[in-house]
Amino acid sequence: MDINDRITDTMTLAEQLVKVLEQENDLLKHDETEELAGLVNEKTELSLIFEKSYKALIEQEEDLKEADEILRDDLRDVAERLDKAMNENGRLLQAAIEARQTFLNLVREAAQDNTPKTGAYSASGVVDNGRGDKKSRASVAYDRSL
């Protein structure tokens, strides 16, 4: 395959990947997580194919020097758009993960706050039953002697 054809194929893959990333970014911005699953699979497949194509292209460094200059410029432009879309995707995914983690932590804390306590004695002899009515109890021991 001619180097110009390889560049064109790699650019096509990069443009497809940018399109999928932009779709995913839009869904993440609007918290439409149900629709993300299909895009994740497509993104993963395209990423793997693009990575192979890009590595093969880079390995032909000498041939790249002979490639059409306009194609090389176009490849740089697509690579910049891909880099921008990937960076935004990373930020949005991180924000979504942190938001969900915060929500889960709040749910966990609320559940813990509303779980009844055992009513065990503290070191000072006070019973805390989790309802705010702490009472001092006297310890009782029974010694049965014969």
CNS distance restraints for C-alpha pairs under 8 A (distance, minus, plus):
assign (resid   1 and name CA) (resid   5 and name CA) 6.52 0.50 0.50
assign (resid   1 and name CA) (resid   6 and name CA) 6.77 0.50 0.50
assign (resid   2 and name CA) (resid   6 and name CA) 6.38 0.50 0.50
assign (resid   3 and name CA) (resid   7 and name CA) 6.17 0.50 0.50
assign (resid   3 and name CA) (resid  57 and name CA) 7.87 0.50 0.50
assign (resid   3 and name CA) (resid  63 and name CA) 6.42 0.50 0.50
assign (resid   3 and name CA) (resid  64 and name CA) 6.74 0.50 0.50
assign (resid   3 and name CA) (resid  67 and name CA) 6.21 0.50 0.50
assign (resid   4 and name CA) (resid   8 and name CA) 6.18 0.50 0.50
assign (resid   4 and name CA) (resid  67 and name CA) 5.74 0.50 0.50
assign (resid   4 and name CA) (resid  68 and name CA) 6.58 0.50 0.50
assign (resid   4 and name CA) (resid  71 and name CA) 7.21 0.50 0.50
assign (resid   5 and name CA) (resid   9 and name CA) 6.11 0.50 0.50
assign (resid   6 and name CA) (resid  10 and name CA) 6.10 0.50 0.50
assign (resid   6 and name CA) (resid  53 and name CA) 7.83 0.50 0.50
assign (resid   6 and name CA) (resid  57 and name CA) 6.82 0.50 0.50
assign (resid   7 and name CA) (resid  11 and name CA) 6.05 0.50 0.50
assign (resid   7 and name CA) (resid  57 and name CA) 7.13 0.50 0.50
assign (resid   7 and name CA) (resid  71 and name CA) 7.01 0.50 0.50
assign (resid   7 and name CA) (resid  72 and name CA) 7.53 0.50 0.50
assign (resid   7 and name CA) (resid  75 and name CA) 7.07 0.50 0.50
assign (resid   8 and name CA) (resid  12 and name CA) 6.16 0.50 0.50
assign (resid   8 and name CA) (resid  71 and name CA) 7.40 0.50 0.50
assign (resid   9 and name CA) (resid  13 and name CA) 6.34 0.50 0.50
assign (resid   9 and name CA) (resid  53 and name CA) 7.92 0.50 0.50
assign (resid  10 and name CA) (resid  14 and name CA) 6.14 0.50 0.50
assign (resid  10 and name CA) (resid  50 and name CA) 6.51 0.50 0.50
assign (resid  10 and name CA) (resid  53 and name CA) 5.84 0.50 0.50
assign (resid  10 and name CA) (resid  54 and name CA) 6.25 0.50 0.50
assign (resid  10 and name CA) (resid  57 and name CA) 7.96 0.50 0.50
assign (resid  11 and name CA) (resid  15 and name CA) 6.04 0.50 0.50
assign (resid  11 and name CA) (resid  74 and name CA) 7.93 0.50 0.50
assign (resid  11 and name CA) (resid  75 and name CA) 5.88 0.50 0.50
assign (resid  11 and name CA) (resid  78 and name CA) 6.60 0.50 0.50
assign (resid  12 and name CA) (resid  16 and name CA) 6.22 0.50 0.50
assign (resid  13 and name CA) (resid  17 and name CA) 6.16 0.50 0.50
assign (resid  13 and name CA) (resid  46 and name CA) 6.96 0.50 0.50
assign (resid  13 and name CA) (resid  49 and name CA) 7.66 0.50 0.50
assign (resid  13 and name CA) (resid  50 and name CA) 5.69 0.50 0.50
assign (resid  14 and name CA) (resid  18 and name CA) 6.10 0.50 0.50
assign (resid  14 and name CA) (resid  50 and name CA) 6.52 0.50 0.50
assign (resid  14 and name CA) (resid  78 and name CA) 6.62 0.50 0.50
assign (resid  14 and name CA) (resid  79 and name CA) 7.13 0.50 0.50
assign (resid  14 and name CA) (resid  82 and name CA) 6.64 0.50 0.50
assign (resid  15 and name CA) (resid  19 and name CA) 6.20 0.50 0.50
assign (resid  15 and name CA) (resid  78 and name CA) 6.64 0.50 0.50
assign (resid  15 and name CA) (resid  82 and name CA) 7.55 0.50 0.50
assign (resid  16 and name CA) (resid  20 and name CA) 6.35 0.50 0.50
assign (resid  16 and name CA) (resid  46 and name CA) 7.63 0.50 0.50
assign (resid  17 and name CA) (resid  21 and name CA) 6.08 0.50 0.50
assign (resid  17 and name CA) (resid  43 and name CA) 6.55 0.50 0.50
assign (resid  17 and name CA) (resid  46 and name CA) 6.10 0.50 0.50
assign (resid  17 and name CA) (resid  47 and name CA) 6.91 0.50 0.50
assign (resid  17 and name CA) (resid  82 and name CA) 7.36 0.50 0.50
assign (resid  18 and name CA) (resid  22 and name CA) 6.03 0.50 0.50
assign (resid  18 and name CA) (resid  81 and name CA) 7.02 0.50 0.50
assign (resid  18 and name CA) (resid  82 and name CA) 5.32 0.50 0.50
assign (resid  18 and name CA) (resid  85 and name CA) 6.23 0.50 0.50
assign (resid  18 and name CA) (resid  86 and name CA) 7.96 0.50 0.50
assign (resid  19 and name CA) (resid  23 and name CA) 6.25 0.50 0.50
assign (resid  20 and name CA) (resid  24 and name CA) 6.15 0.50 0.50
assign (resid  20 and name CA) (resid  39 and name CA) 6.73 0.50 0.50
assign (resid  20 and name CA) (resid  42 and name CA) 7.57 0.50 0.50
assign (resid  20 and name CA) (resid  43 and name CA) 6.31 0.50 0.50
assign (resid  21 and name CA) (resid  25 and name CA) 5.96 0.50 0.50
assign (resid  21 and name CA) (resid  43 and name CA) 7.18 0.50 0.50
assign (resid  21 and name CA) (resid  85 and name CA) 6.08 0.50 0.50
assign (resid  21 and name CA) (resid  86 and name CA) 6.88 0.50 0.50
assign (resid  21 and name CA) (resid  89 and name CA) 6.67 0.50 0.50
assign (resid  22 and name CA) (resid  26 and name CA) 6.12 0.50 0.50
assign (resid  22 and name CA) (resid  85 and name CA) 6.39 0.50 0.50
assign (resid  22 and name CA) (resid  89 and name CA) 7.94 0.50 0.50
assign (resid  23 and name CA) (resid  27 and name CA) 6.33 0.50 0.50
assign (resid  24 and name CA) (resid  28 and name CA) 6.12 0.50 0.50
assign (resid  24 and name CA) (resid  36 and name CA) 6.52 0.50 0.50
assign (resid  24 and name CA) (resid  39 and name CA) 6.64 0.50 0.50
assign (resid  24 and name CA) (resid  89 and name CA) 7.50 0.50 0.50
assign (resid  25 and name CA) (resid  29 and name CA) 6.10 0.50 0.50
assign (resid  25 and name CA) (resid  88 and name CA) 7.24 0.50 0.50
assign (resid  25 and name CA) (resid  89 and name CA) 5.67 0.50 0.50
assign (resid  25 and name CA) (resid  92 and name CA) 6.83 0.50 0.50
assign (resid  26 and name CA) (resid  30 and name CA) 6.38 0.50 0.50
assign (resid  27 and name CA) (resid  31 and name CA) 5.94 0.50 0.50
assign (resid  27 and name CA) (resid  32 and name CA) 5.02 0.50 0.50
assign (resid  27 and name CA) (resid  33 and name CA) 6.74 0.50 0.50
assign (resid  27 and name CA) (resid  35 and name CA) 7.43 0.50 0.50
assign (resid  27 and name CA) (resid  36 and name CA) 7.04 0.50 0.50
assign (resid  28 and name CA) (resid  32 and name CA) 6.20 0.50 0.50
assign (resid  28 and name CA) (resid  33 and name CA) 6.71 0.50 0.50
assign (resid  28 and name CA) (resid  92 and name CA) 6.43 0.50 0.50
assign (resid  28 and name CA) (resid  93 and name CA) 7.29 0.50 0.50
assign (resid  28 and name CA) (resid  96 and name CA) 7.33 0.50 0.50
assign (resid  29 and name CA) (resid  92 and name CA) 7.22 0.50 0.50
assign (resid  32 and name CA) (resid  36 and name CA) 7.26 0.50 0.50
assign (resid  33 and name CA) (resid  37 and name CA) 7.75 0.50 0.50
assign (resid  35 and name CA) (resid  39 and name CA) 7.43 0.50 0.50
assign (resid  36 and name CA) (resid  40 and name CA) 6.12 0.50 0.50
assign (resid  37 and name CA) (resid  41 and name CA) 6.74 0.50 0.50
assign (resid  38 and name CA) (resid  42 and name CA) 6.48 0.50 0.50
assign (resid  39 and name CA) (resid  43 and name CA) 5.83 0.50 0.50
assign (resid  40 and name CA) (resid  44 and name CA) 6.08 0.50 0.50
assign (resid  41 and name CA) (resid  45 and name CA) 6.27 0.50 0.50
assign (resid  42 and name CA) (resid  46 and name CA) 6.11 0.50 0.50
assign (resid  43 and name CA) (resid  47 and name CA) 5.90 0.50 0.50
assign (resid  44 and name CA) (resid  48 and name CA) 6.31 0.50 0.50
assign (resid  45 and name CA) (resid  49 and name CA) 6.36 0.50 0.50
assign (resid  46 and name CA) (resid  50 and name CA) 5.87 0.50 0.50
assign (resid  47 and name CA) (resid  51 and name CA) 5.94 0.50 0.50
assign (resid  48 and name CA) (resid  52 and name CA) 6.38 0.50 0.50
assign (resid  49 and name CA) (resid  53 and name CA) 6.23 0.50 0.50
assign (resid  50 and name CA) (resid  54 and name CA) 5.92 0.50 0.50
assign (resid  51 and name CA) (resid  55 and name CA) 6.05 0.50 0.50
assign (resid  52 and name CA) (resid  56 and name CA) 6.15 0.50 0.50
assign (resid  53 and name CA) (resid  57 and name CA) 6.19 0.50 0.50
assign (resid  54 and name CA) (resid  58 and name CA) 6.17 0.50 0.50
assign (resid  55 and name CA) (resid  59 and name CA) 6.20 0.50 0.50
assign (resid  56 and name CA) (resid  60 and name CA) 6.80 0.50 0.50
assign (resid  57 and name CA) (resid  61 and name CA) 7.44 0.50 0.50
assign (resid  57 and name CA) (resid  64 and name CA) 7.73 0.50 0.50
assign (resid  58 and name CA) (resid  64 and name CA) 7.88 0.50 0.50
assign (resid  60 and name CA) (resid  64 and name CA) 6.19 0.50 0.50
assign (resid  61 and name CA) (resid  65 and name CA) 6.72 0.50 0.50
assign (resid  62 and name CA) (resid  66 and name CA) 7.14 0.50 0.50
assign (resid  63 and name CA) (resid  67 and name CA) 6.49 0.50 0.50
assign (resid  64 and name CA) (resid  72 and name CA) 7.97 0.50 0.50
assign (resid  67 and name CA) (resid  71 and name CA) 7.30 0.50 0.50
assign (resid  67 and name CA) (resid  72 and name CA) 6.99 0.50 0.50
assign (resid  68 and name CA) (resid  72 and name CA) 6.41 0.50 0.50
assign (resid  69 and name CA) (resid  73 and name CA) 6.23 0.50 0.50
assign (resid  70 and name CA) (resid  74 and name CA) 6.10 0.50 0.50
assign (resid  71 and name CA) (resid  75 and name CA) 6.04 0.50 0.50
assign (resid  72 and name CA) (resid  76 and name CA) 6.31 0.50 0.50
assign (resid  73 and name CA) (resid  77 and name CA) 6.30 0.50 0.50
assign (resid  74 and name CA) (resid  78 and name CA) 6.23 0.50 0.50
assign (resid  75 and name CA) (resid  79 and name CA) 6.02 0.50 0.50
assign (resid  76 and name CA) (resid  80 and name CA) 6.18 0.50 0.50
assign (resid  77 and name CA) (resid  81 and name CA) 6.35 0.50 0.50
assign (resid  78 and name CA) (resid  82 and name CA) 6.06 0.50 0.50
assign (resid  79 and name CA) (resid  83 and name CA) 6.06 0.50 0.50
assign (resid  80 and name CA) (resid  84 and name CA) 6.16 0.50 0.50
assign (resid  81 and name CA) (resid  85 and name CA) 6.14 0.50 0.50
assign (resid  82 and name CA) (resid  86 and name CA) 6.01 0.50 0.50
assign (resid  83 and name CA) (resid  87 and name CA) 6.13 0.50 0.50
assign (resid  84 and name CA) (resid  88 and name CA) 6.23 0.50 0.50
assign (resid  85 and name CA) (resid  89 and name CA) 6.01 0.50 0.50
assign (resid  86 and name CA) (resid  90 and name CA) 6.13 0.50 0.50
assign (resid  87 and name CA) (resid  91 and name CA) 6.34 0.50 0.50
assign (resid  88 and name CA) (resid  92 and name CA) 6.13 0.50 0.50
assign (resid  89 and name CA) (resid  93 and name CA) 5.99 0.50 0.50
assign (resid  90 and name CA) (resid  94 and name CA) 6.10 0.50 0.50
assign (resid  91 and name CA) (resid  95 and name CA) 6.15 0.50 0.50
assign (resid  92 and name CA) (resid  96 and name CA) 6.12 0.50 0.50
assign (resid  93 and name CA) (resid  97 and name CA) 6.14 0.50 0.50
assign (resid  94 and name CA) (resid  98 and name CA) 6.14 0.50 0.50
assign (resid  95 and name CA) (resid  99 and name CA) 6.05 0.50 0.50
assign (resid  96 and name CA) (resid 100 and name CA) 6.20 0.50 0.50
assign (resid  97 and name CA) (resid 101 and name CA) 6.09 0.50 0.50
assign (resid  98 and name CA) (resid 102 and name CA) 6.06 0.50 0.50
assign (resid  99 and name CA) (resid 103 and name CA) 6.22 0.50 0.50
assign (resid 100 and name CA) (resid 104 and name CA) 6.12 0.50 0.50
assign (resid 101 and name CA) (resid 105 and name CA) 6.10 0.50 0.50
assign (resid 102 and name CA) (resid 106 and name CA) 6.24 0.50 0.50
assign (resid 103 and name CA) (resid 107 and name CA) 6.28 0.50 0.50
assign (resid 104 and name CA) (resid 108 and name CA) 6.07 0.50 0.50
assign (resid 105 and name CA) (resid 109 and name CA) 6.07 0.50 0.50
assign (resid 106 and name CA) (resid 110 and name CA) 6.08 0.50 0.50
assign (resid 107 and name CA) (resid 111 and name CA) 6.15 0.50 0.50
assign (resid 108 and name CA) (resid 112 and name CA) 6.21 0.50 0.50
assign (resid 109 and name CA) (resid 113 and name CA) 6.08 0.50 0.50
assign (resid 110 and name CA) (resid 114 and name CA) 6.21 0.50 0.50
assign (resid 111 and name CA) (resid 115 and name CA) 6.13 0.50 0.50
assign (resid 115 and name CA) (resid 130 and name CA) 7.79 0.50 0.50
assign (resid 116 and name CA) (resid 129 and name CA) 6.81 0.50 0.50
assign (resid 116 and name CA) (resid 130 and name CA) 5.45 0.50 0.50
assign (resid 116 and name CA) (resid 131 and name CA) 7.52 0.50 0.50
assign (resid 117 and name CA) (resid 128 and name CA) 7.12 0.50 0.50
assign (resid 117 and name CA) (resid 129 and name CA) 5.04 0.50 0.50
assign (resid 117 and name CA) (resid 130 and name CA) 4.80 0.50 0.50
assign (resid 118 and name CA) (resid 128 and name CA) 7.69 0.50 0.50
assign (resid 118 and name CA) (resid 129 and name CA) 5.95 0.50 0.50
assign (resid 118 and name CA) (resid 130 and name CA) 7.75 0.50 0.50
assign (resid 119 and name CA) (resid 127 and name CA) 5.44 0.50 0.50
assign (resid 119 and name CA) (resid 128 and name CA) 4.98 0.50 0.50
assign (resid 119 and name CA) (resid 129 and name CA) 4.00 0.50 0.50
assign (resid 119 and name CA) (resid 130 and name CA) 7.24 0.50 0.50
assign (resid 120 and name CA) (resid 127 and name CA) 5.57 0.50 0.50
assign (resid 120 and name CA) (resid 128 and name CA) 6.43 0.50 0.50
assign (resid 120 and name CA) (resid 129 and name CA) 7.33 0.50 0.50
assign (resid 121 and name CA) (resid 125 and name CA) 5.33 0.50 0.50
assign (resid 121 and name CA) (resid 126 and name CA) 5.42 0.50 0.50
assign (resid 121 and name CA) (resid 127 and name CA) 4.61 0.50 0.50
assign (resid 121 and name CA) (resid 128 and name CA) 7.03 0.50 0.50
assign (resid 122 and name CA) (resid 126 and name CA) 5.35 0.50 0.50
assign (resid 122 and name CA) (resid 127 and name CA) 6.28 0.50 0.50
assign (resid 122 and name CA) (resid 128 and name CA) 7.64 0.50 0.50
assign (resid 125 and name CA) (resid 136 and name CA) 6.04 0.50 0.50
assign (resid 125 and name CA) (resid 137 and name CA) 6.23 0.50 0.50
assign (resid 125 and name CA) (resid 138 and name CA) 7.29 0.50 0.50
assign (resid 125 and name CA) (resid 139 and name CA) 7.85 0.50 0.50
assign (resid 126 and name CA) (resid 134 and name CA) 6.38 0.50 0.50
assign (resid 126 and name CA) (resid 135 and name CA) 5.68 0.50 0.50
assign (resid 126 and name CA) (resid 136 and name CA) 4.50 0.50 0.50
assign (resid 126 and name CA) (resid 137 and name CA) 6.26 0.50 0.50
assign (resid 127 and name CA) (resid 134 and name CA) 5.57 0.50 0.50
assign (resid 127 and name CA) (resid 135 and name CA) 5.65 0.50 0.50
assign (resid 127 and name CA) (resid 136 and name CA) 6.35 0.50 0.50
assign (resid 127 and name CA) (resid 137 and name CA) 6.99 0.50 0.50
assign (resid 128 and name CA) (resid 132 and name CA) 7.13 0.50 0.50
assign (resid 128 and name CA) (resid 133 and name CA) 7.15 0.50 0.50
assign (resid 128 and name CA) (resid 134 and name CA) 5.18 0.50 0.50
assign (resid 128 and name CA) (resid 135 and name CA) 7.44 0.50 0.50
assign (resid 129 and name CA) (resid 133 and name CA) 7.19 0.50 0.50
assign (resid 129 and name CA) (resid 134 and name CA) 7.04 0.50 0.50
